[in-house]
Amino acid sequence: MAGVELAYRVVDVFSDRPLAGNALCVVLDACPAEVMARLARETNLSETTFPTITAPDAYRVRIFTPGSELPFAGHPTLGTAWALGAGTWTQTSPGATVTVVADAGRAQMEQPVPAITPIDGAEAARAAGLTGVAGCWEAEAGGLRHLVLAAEGGLGALTPNLGAVKACCDAAGATTFALVHRVNDRHLNARVFAPTAGVGEDPGTGSAAGPIATIARQLWGVDETLRWAGRAPSRWSCDLAPGPSLGAGSARVPRADSPSDDHESPKRWRGRRGPYRGGGGPPSWISRQSRPR
């Protein structure tokens, strides 16, 4: 069959240095629909995106994990807009239409307003290995459902039972299972798991950030600007608008030079139509200086 060659870029979201944070693969060329899920499995990153420019300031996107397609996700939204170039973008995915503002050093997005419902969290707490929780909620935003547990103690030493976590997510129809602990009025620690989507522990979350921040303000009365850290070396922040709902979220998506900064074009992914075989192994880190516009 005819070969297919696709340009892509790997963006390190939620990090101030390369090869850290939550890596995202952005496929820049038009990709055959039947290849998308297989390519996402081969990259084996938390998400792989397939944007299509629809106007000078707008694009639609499909978002895949190694195990499924998502209607919306936050870190792919930030990374995709940043990879497409500086400006104010309108992104449309099956679950949400959001505005993303990107420049050379960061991207900031609007978060879909979450609908939050308190639930009994006993089973979820056992799955997480928590001995004390301040509450458990289901939160829906952008076509995704999240389970969010507020822990009374630290999260660093926890080893959740991923089978039990998946069972809780399946029972609730949730994509992610989020744990959050208040460090102080402006800092939270969070860990997020998505076994139903083929992701064990997510290095950094964007779609769950809105519900987490909203719950944190309602529960703990935290400051209007939150910064929190994930399990991996990830950092991100949320700005809370007045009122009960989250207004906007932001995250650093840093510009950095690659170890080989003479690359002036994105990497190419080679394979064949039909049973997809990516050539050359998984993608490598790519210079941020070669973003198309």
N, C-alpha and C positions, 0 to 999 in steps of 0.2 A: 504494500500500500504506500501511498505518497507519504513522505516524511513530514513532520511538523516541527517547527523551531519556534520557541517562545521566549521572549525576553522577560526577565523577572528581576526583582530586587528584594534583598532581605534587609528589613529595617529592625533595629533594636529599640523597641518601644519601652518606655518607663525606665530609662537608664541614662546616666551621664557619661557612659563610655561604651565602646564597641564590645561585642561578645558578652553582653550582660542584659538584664531586663527580660522582656518577653519578645522573642524574635517572631517576626511576621514575614511571610513570603507574599509579595505583591506581583502578580503576573500581569505584565504590561501589555502584552499582545492579546488579540482576540483568541480565545481558547475554545476548542470544540467542547460542547456541553458534556459529551460522554467522557471526556478526559478529566474534567475538573475534580471529581471525587478521587479518582485514582492518583492524580498528581498531588492532591492534598495528603493522601496516605503516604506517598513517597517522600514528600518533604518532611512529614512527621513533626511539623511544628504545631503549636496550639491552634493556629489558624493560617489559612492561605486564602487570599482574596483575588477576585477576577473583576476589576473595574472596567467599565465602558464609558468613555466620555460622551455625554449627550448634549453638552453646551459648553461655551467657554468657561463657565463657572459651575458646572454640574456634572455628575456622573451617577450611574447606577452600579451596584456591586452585588456579587454573590460571594458568600463567606462560607468556607468549609473548614471543619476540624478534620482530623484523620478518620473520624467515624461518622460524621453527619454534616448536613448543611444547616446553618443557623440563619434565622430571620434577621438578626442584628447582633452585633458584638462591638464592644467599646474599643479595645486596643487595636483591632483591625481597622476601625473607623479612623482613629488618629493616625495610624501608620500609613494607611492607603492615601489619605488626603495629603500627608506630608510627602510621600513618595511622588505624587503627581505634580507637586510644585506649590510654591507660595501663592497665597490668595485666600479668598473666602469661597468655600465650596458648599454646594448643596448635595448631600449624599442620599440616595434612595436605595434602600434594601427592602426585601419583602416585609420586614417588620416595622420599619420606621423611616422617616425622612428627617434628617438632622443637618444642622449647619456646622461646618468645621472651618476654623481659621488657622491657616498654617503659615509659618515663616521659616527662615533658615534654621532656627534653633528649636522650635517647639510647635505643637499643634494643640488647639483648644476646641472642644466640641460641646454642643448642647446635649444634655442627657434627656431621653424620653422621661416624662413624668411617671414615677412608679405608683402602682396601686398596691398597698401594703395591708396584709391581714394577719393578726396574731393567731398562732396555732399552738397546740400542745407539742412541745419539743422533746418529750422524754426519749422517744426512739432515736431521734436525730442526735441527741446528746450522747446516748450510749454508743452510737456509730462513730461519733467523733472522739470518744474517749474523754469527754468532759465530765467533771464531777460537780460542777456548778454552772448554771446558766442564768442570765438575767432576763432571757426571753427568746422566743423563736417566732419567726414570721415567714409567710409566703409573700413574695414581692413579684409583681409582673410589670414589665416594661419592654417595649420594642419587640413584642412577640415572644419574649423569653420569660420563664418563671424561675425564680431563685428561692432557695431555702437559706435563710440567714439566722444564725445563732449568735447571740451576744454572750461571750464567755466571761465568767467572773475572775478567771485566772489567766496566766500567760499561755501562749499557743506554741511556743518554740519546741517544747518536748513532746507534743502530741504526735501519736502515730495512729491516725484514724483507720478503721477497718473499711477499706474501699468497697468491699462486697456489700457491707451493711450501708455504707453511704449511697451506693448505687441503688440499693433496694428502697431507701428513703426517697431518693430522687424519682425513681420509677413510680412509687406510690403517689407522689405529689405531682407528677408530671413536670418536674423541675429539671432544668439543664445544669444548674450549678448548685453547689452546697458550700456556703460561705460561713466562715467563722471570723468573728471580730472581737477584739479586746481593746478597751480604752486605756491608753498609756497616760494621757493627760487631756486637757481641754482642746488641744490642737493636734494631737497625734493619736493615731490608731494603728494597731497591728492587725493584719488580716491574712487569712489563708483561704484559698478557694479551690474546690475540687469539681471536676466535671466528668466523672467516669461514664455517664450515659452518652457523652459526645466523643469518647475515645481519649480523653485527657485525664490523667491521674490527678496531679496537682498543677494548677495553672500558675506560672511564675508571676503573673500580674494580671489584674482584671480591670476591664473598663465598663462592661455592661452591668456588673454587679456593684460598681462604685456608687452609682446613684442611689439605689436602695440602701446600701450600707451607710452612706453619709446621711441620708434622710432619717434612718432608724437611729443612728448615733445622736443626731440632734434631738430627736423626740425623747430618747431614753436618757441621755446624759447631759443635754443642754450644751453641747460642745460649741466652740467658736464658729464664726461664719466661714473661716477658711480652715480646711482640714488637710493634713498631710499624713499619709500612712504608708507603711512598708509591707511588702509581701514576703513570702518565704524566700524567694530568690533575691539576688541583689537588685531589687526593683523599688522605685519611688514614684509616687504620683500624688496629685492633690485635687481637691474639689472645692469650689466656691459655692456657698449656699445662698440662694436668693431669699429675700424676706418672705415669710409665709410658710406653710406646711410642706411645700414640695421643693425638690431640688431644682435649682435653676440651671447650672452649667457645671461641667467637669472639665478639668484640664490635666495635661500630663506633658512632661518634657519628652520630646523626641529629638535628641541632640544631633547636631551636625558634628561629624568627626571625620578625620581622614582615615582611610583604610591602611593596612600595612603596606599596600602597594597602591599609592594614590595616583598612578598614571593611567588607571582605567578610565576611559572617557565614554564608555558605553555599558549598558547593563549586561549582565551575564546572559548567556543563551542556554535554554534547556532544550535538548534534542531528544526526539523520540519518534514513534510511529503511530499512525492512526490505528484504531482497533485495539488489541491488547497493548496498553501503553507501557513502553519501556523507556524510562528516563535514562539518558546517557550521562556518564561522567560522575555518578554518585550524587549525594545530596548537595544543595546549594551552599556556597561559601559566603562569607561576609563581603559586602560590596560597598565601594566608595559612595559616599553621599553626594559627591560633586557632580554626578552624571544623571540628574533627575530631568526627565523630559517635560516640556511644556508645549 
